[in-house]
Amino acid sequence: MSESFFSPCPRGLEPLLADELTAIGAQYVEPTHGGVAFAGDWSVCYRANLESRLATRVMWRIAQGRYRSEEDIYRLAYGPTWAKWFTPDDTIRVQVTAKQSPLRSLEFVTLRIKDAVCDHFRTVTGKRPSVDTANPAIRLHAFLTRDTVTLYLDTSGEPLYKRGFKQAAVEAPLKENLAAGILRLTGWQPGEALIDPMCGSGTFLIEAAQMALDIAPGLGRSFAFERFKHLDRAAWAGVKRAAEERRKAPRPLPIYGSDLVGDQVRRTRVNLQAAGLGACVTLDRADFLTREAPAAEGVLVTNPPYGVRIGEAEALAELYPQLGDALKQRWSGWRCYFLSADPNLPKLIGLKASKRTPLFNGALECRLFEYKMIAGSNRRKPVEEA
């Protein structure tokens, strides 16, 4: 039996996620702003959670209807057979988002949906579930437009970019699904050399190694749908078994990482070890401005620092031209990609970007700048510099 689902993802990656979902058997795949709607049976839902590198969640559509007031939403939320899917012993959290809704208080809408679900359980079972906003067993999502409301049951639990193993984080981490999407945008293929010369906590490196070894990103974690009363245990076991059988054993790969800061290299090493990928990636402490390319050609991808504090802008104004010089001197033959929210990067790096792809790292609008380092072709002409 086909069900309807919606998977949000980082903005800018919707077409890539649509391709990924189609490849695992989803039907009626429709990219929209901020995610992808699709249909499929429960095996497709299980595979999307386990195997998608780009989705943030997989949400099961429960109900949809028109509304004019909060009481209309209460009645819609009371109707579904919640007690068939989870128990009153499961804690819940309700989250509401809206676009052009005329209702004044989303907090009150959230309260009325919670009341409706709890009243349903009290009527059916005599008990009501408790609310846990920090670590709920069951997450319900509602999306309001100007006159419609759609209710979803979250099948994922923790966001899917939480792969379940990263131990050492950095201050402004790059989400794993955005990193995986950027790797897809670069056109990098397993077997091709790849380097992140400002590796931070190693997100690009871990995602690339998992791709190269065909490791499903969700194999190290659990999902909310495993608590559902109607879980098809045989189908879920089959999906997991197939993913395990495709997984290749760890081996040295042409994937490289480095950072000027030794503590960042240590963080990356800790996270690679936690993911079982310690032997796959070559790590060292090095200054990007002086290090040599590890191969004649390949893909360089990194998330360089950009100014958010007082005084940083001046330092970066000195760094960016040096990055351009390093690329011209040592990285001929490489395709180089920089993710940045700093509009000054393309102006100061001294190279002409062959492509600029808009992406969002959370709420932060960024650009992925592509520089193809073919000798002599990327230098700006004097008139452009002027």
N, C-alpha and C positions, 0 to 999 in steps of 0.2 A: 504494500500500500504506500503510495507516494505522499510525503509530507512536504510542507513549505518551510524554508529556512532563510535566515539572513545572516551573513557574516560581515561585520565591520572590519575595516583594515586601515592602515595609514593612508591618508589622502594622497593620491597620485599613483597608488598601486592597484586600483580597481581593475583595470584590464588584465594585469598579470594574475590577479587572484581569480578572475573569471576563467582564464585559461587553465589554471591549476585545478579548479573545481571541476571543470569539464573533463579533465584528464582522469579524475577519479570516479567518473560516472554520474556527476550531477546533470540534471536536465533543466530546461527552461531557465538557463543562466542569464541573469540580467544585471550588468554593472550599473550602479547608481552612485550618487555622490556620497562617498564615505564607506562604501561597501558593495556587496554583491548579493542579490536575491537568487535563490535557486530552489529546485525541488529534487526529491529523491527518497529512497527508502531509508530505513535506519542504518543499514550498512554504509550508505553514503555519508550519513551524519557521523558515524564512528570513524570512517576513514578521513573525513575532513578534519576532525579534531586531532587525530593521531598524526596525519601526514601533511597537513597544510603548513607551509613555512611562512605564509603571508597573512593569514586570517588572525584577527584579534580574539574573536569568539565565534561560536556557531550557535545561533539562537533559533529555537523552534517556534514557529508562529502558532499561537493558540487561538486567538480570536481577533476580529477586526469589526469595527462598526462606527457609525456616526455619533456625534455627541453635540450637545449644546451647553451642558452643565456638568458639574462634578458628579451629580447623581446619575446621569446617563452612564458615566464611566464606571461608577459603583455597580450598576446593574449588569454591565457587560462583564466586569471582572468577577461577579458572583456566579455567573452562568457556567463556566468551564468545570469539568469534572476533576478538580484538583486532587481530590482524594484517591483517584485512580493512579496518579503518577507519583505522589510522595505522601509521607505520613505526617501527622501533627507533631511527631517527635523531631522532625527535621526543622531546623531553624531557617528563617527566610529573610530576604532583603528585597525591597522594591526600589527600583531606580526609574526615574521618569526623565525623558528628554522631550523637547518640544521645538517646533519650528512654526512660527506665526500663530500660535495658539492664543485665543482671546482670553483664556482663563488667567486670573491674576496670580494665583499661588500654586506653583508646582509642588510645594511641600504639602498643601492640602490635598492635591490630586494623589500624591504618594500615599498619604494617610487613608484616603477613601479606598484605594486599591488594596492596601493592606487589610483594612476592615472587611472588605468584601471577601478576600481569601480566607481570613480567619472565621468570618461568619459562615462561610460555606462549610468549613471543617467542623465548626461547632454543631451545625445542623446535621451533618452526615455521621460524625464520629463522636460527638459530645466533647471533643477536645479541640483546642486551637493551637497552632504553632506559635513559637516565640520568635521575636525579631532579633537578629544578630547582624548589625551593620558592618562589623569588622571581618568576620569569617563565617558567613552563612553556608549552610548545606545546599540551599536552593536560592537561586537568584531569579527574580522576575523583572522584566524590562517592559516599559510602556513607552511608545513613541506617539506623540500628538502632532498632528498637522492643524490646519485652520479649523477643520470640522470632522476629522477622523481620528480614531485611536486604535493602535495595534498593540496587542499583548504578546509577549514572547516569554518562553521559559528557556533559560540559559542552559545549554547542554555541556558547557565547557568548565564552569567553575572559575578558577583563577584564569586570568588572561592567557591566551595560548602562547604569547611571546615569553612567558615564564616557562622555560623548558624543563625546569626542575632540578638543575644541577649547579647553576652559577653561584659561587660562594663569595668572591671578592668583587665588589662593585666599585664604580667610580662616581664622582660627584654628579655628572650629567651623562648618564649612560644612554647609549644608542639602543633603542629597542630591537630585539632580535628579529622581529618580522620586518622591520624597516631595513635592517642590514641585509636580510635575505633578499628583499625586493631590490635593493641597490645592486647586489651581486648579479641578479637576473638582468637588470638594466644595463650593466656593463657588457653583457654578452660572454662573460667568463664561462669556460667549460672545464669540468674536471680533467686533470692532466695538463692544463695550461698553468704556467707559473703565476702565482698571485702573491702580492705583498701588501701589508698594512704597515707603513713605517712610523705611524704614530698610534700604536695599537691599543692604548688605554687598557680596558679590561679584556680585550681579545674577541669582541663580538663578531667582527667580520671573519676572523680566522676560524672560530668555532663553527659558524654557519657554513663556511666554505668546506671545512673538513667533513661535516655531516653530509653535505651535498655530494662530495666526492666519494664517500663510502656508502651512500644511499641509506643513511640512518634516518628513520622517521623522527622528526623533532619531538614528538610526544611520547616516545618510548620510556622516558625517565620520569613520568608523572601520572597522576590520576585525573579523572574528569567527573563532572557533576552527573552526567548521564549514568554512571556506574551505580548511583544511588536510586535511580528511577525504579519504581516497582515493576514497570513493564520492560525492563532491560532484556534484550534477547541475548542471553549469555553465550549461546553457541555461536551466533553471528559475530559478537564482539571478540570471542576467543579466536575465531577464524581470521578476522581482520588483523589482530595482533600477531598471530602466528605467521601470516603472510609477510608482514613487515619485518619480523625477526629473520625470516628466511632470506629476504633480500639484502639484509644488512651485511656489509663486507667487514672483514677483520681489520683492525687498525694496522697501518703501515706508514712508513715515511712518505710524505706527499710533497710536491713542489709548492708548498705554501709557507710563507715567511712572515715573521712579525718582528718589529723592533720598536724601541722608544728611547728617547733621550733620558727619561726618568727611570731609574732602576726599579722603583717601587711599582711602576706601571707594568714593567716586564714581569715582576714577581706576581702581580695580580693575574696577568694573562696566563702564566704558567699554572697557578693554582686552579684557575677555571678550566683550562685544558685537561688537567689531571682529573678534576671532578667529573668531566664529561667523558673520560676514558680515551682522550685524544692526545695525551701528552707526547706520544711517540710520533705523531703525525705532522707536527708543525715545527719548523726551525725558528728558534727565538734567540735574539741577542739584544744587548744594549748598544744603541748606536744613534748618532745624530743624523737625521735625514739629510741635512745639508751637506754632509761629507761621505755618507755611505754609498757603496757601489751597488748597482743592480745585480741581483743574484742569478740572472739569466739574460740571454740576448734579447728576449721579448717576453711579454706577458701583460698582466693587468695590475696596476697599482691603484688601490682604493683606500681612502682614509677620511676621517672626520677631524680636520685640523682645528686648533683652538680659534675661537672668535671672541671679540671683545664684549664682555658683559659688565666688567668692573672699571672703575675710574683708573686711568693710567694704562689699561690694556690696549686701547686703540693705538697709542703711540708705538708700543712694542710690536704690535702686529703690522703696523705700517712699515716697520723695518724688516719683519720676517717674511711677508708675502713676496716681495721682489727676490729675496734669497731663495724661496721655494721655486720660483720660475727659473732662476739661474741654475739651480741644482737639476731640475728636470731637463733643461737644454744640454747640460754638460754630461749627465750620467745615465739618462733614461731614454735615449734614442731607441726607437723600436717598440716602446711600451705604450699602451693605452692607459691614461692616468685620469682618475676620478676623485674629485674633492666634493664632499657634502659640506655646505656652509650656509649659515644664516646671515653672514656678513656680506652686505652688498659691495663692500670695498675690495673683496678678494679678487674678482675678475679684473678690476681696474688696476690693482697694484701688482698682480702676479706677473704681468708683462707678457702674457700669452693670449692668443685668441682661442676662446672655447669653441669647439666644434658642435657642442650641444649643451643646452641648459634645461634641465628637467625640473619642474616645480614639484616639491615633496614637502610633507609636513612631519616633523619629529615631535609628536604630541601636538601641542597648539602652535609650535614654533614653525613659521614658514621658512623653508630652506630652498636651495637650488643644488642640484647635482651637476657640477661642471665637468665636461669631458674635454681632455686635451690629448690629441693623438700626436705622439712625439716622433714625427718623421723629420729627419734632419733638415733644418732650414725652412720648414713650412709653417711653423707656429709663431715666428717672431712678428710682432706687430710692426707695421710699416710706420715710418716717422709721422706721417699725417694722422694715423690713428692714435699714436701716442700724444700728439699735440692736441 
